[in-house]
Amino acid sequence: MASNTSKTARASVRAGQGTGGALSVLGEYKYLIPLAKGRFAYVRNLTNGKTNHLRTDSDAFVEEIRILSAAGHGAKIRTELNVLNEQFPNDGWADTEKRLVDAGVFES
């Protein structure tokens, strides 16, 4: 089966699937996989099955989160951002959440 995803991306996703990993906790999938101290993240889009590698301060990241939020996943993503901010307070996740809120991503 051919894939357009890089070996590094696939390895990162697989690494996160282990016990206590970033992707699945008690059967629930995580949407955000943090990279490079919060400057980048893999964003799992469960609506189309793709995982995108995006810079967290980019317009593409905002639009990807907007799509997920519009599909009803906004509250879960916001919770993940808060957890990431608690776990990695120096990585700028509070700023990332603020940028998304200012862009109106989580509004219904």
C-alpha positions in Angstrom: 0.0 0.0 0.0 1.6 3.3 -1.1 1.5 6.3 1.1 2.2 10.0 0.7 3.2 10.3 4.3 6.9 10.4 5.2 8.6 7.7 7.1 9.2 10.2 9.9 5.5 11.1 10.1 4.5 7.4 10.2 7.1 6.6 12.9 5.9 9.6 15.0 2.3 8.5 14.7 3.2 4.9 15.6 5.3 6.0 18.5 2.3 7.9 19.9 0.1 4.9 19.7 1.8 3.0 22.5 0.6 2.9 26.1 0.3 6.4 27.4 1.0 7.8 23.9 -0.3 10.9 22.3 -2.9 9.3 20.0 -5.2 7.0 21.9 -6.3 7.2 25.5 -9.1 4.8 26.5 -10.2 4.5 22.9 -10.4 8.2 22.3 -8.1 9.7 19.7 -6.0 12.8 20.1 -6.2 15.4 17.5 -2.9 17.1 18.2 0.6 15.6 18.3 3.1 18.3 19.5 6.4 18.6 17.7 9.5 20.9 18.1 8.4 22.5 21.4 5.0 23.5 20.1 6.2 25.2 16.9 4.7 22.4 14.8 2.1 19.7 15.3 0.6 16.8 13.5 -3.1 17.4 13.3 -5.3 14.3 12.9 -8.3 15.1 10.9 -10.8 12.3 11.7 -13.3 13.7 9.1 -11.0 12.8 6.2 -8.5 10.4 7.8 -5.5 12.5 7.1 -2.7 13.6 9.4 -1.2 17.0 8.5 2.2 18.3 9.7 1.5 22.0 10.3 3.3 25.0 11.8 1.1 26.1 14.8 1.3 29.8 13.9 0.3 29.2 10.3 -3.0 30.0 8.6 -3.2 26.3 7.5 -3.2 25.2 11.1 -6.0 27.7 12.0 -8.1 26.4 9.0 -7.5 22.8 9.8 -8.7 23.4 13.4 -11.6 25.4 12.1 -12.7 22.4 9.9 -12.5 20.1 12.9 -14.3 22.5 15.1 -17.1 22.9 12.6 -17.4 19.1 12.5 -18.1 19.2 16.3 -14.6 18.5 17.6 -13.9 22.0 18.9 -14.4 21.3 22.6 -12.1 18.2 22.5 -9.4 20.1 20.7 -9.6 23.0 23.2 -9.3 20.5 26.1 -6.2 19.0 24.3 -4.7 22.5 24.0 -5.2 23.1 27.7 -3.6 19.7 28.6 -0.7 20.5 26.3 -0.3 23.9 28.0 -0.3 22.2 31.5 2.2 19.5 30.4 4.5 21.9 28.4 4.0 25.4 29.8 7.0 26.9 28.0 6.0 25.6 24.5 3.4 28.4 23.7 0.2 26.3 23.7 -1.7 29.1 25.5 -0.7 31.5 22.7 -1.7 28.9 20.1 -5.2 28.6 21.8 -5.5 32.4 22.0 -4.7 32.7 18.3 -7.4 30.2 17.5 -9.9 31.9 19.8 -9.1 35.3 18.2 -9.6 33.8 14.8 -13.1 32.7 15.9 -12.3 29.0 15.3 -14.3 27.7 18.3 -17.4 29.8 17.7 -20.5 27.9 16.7 
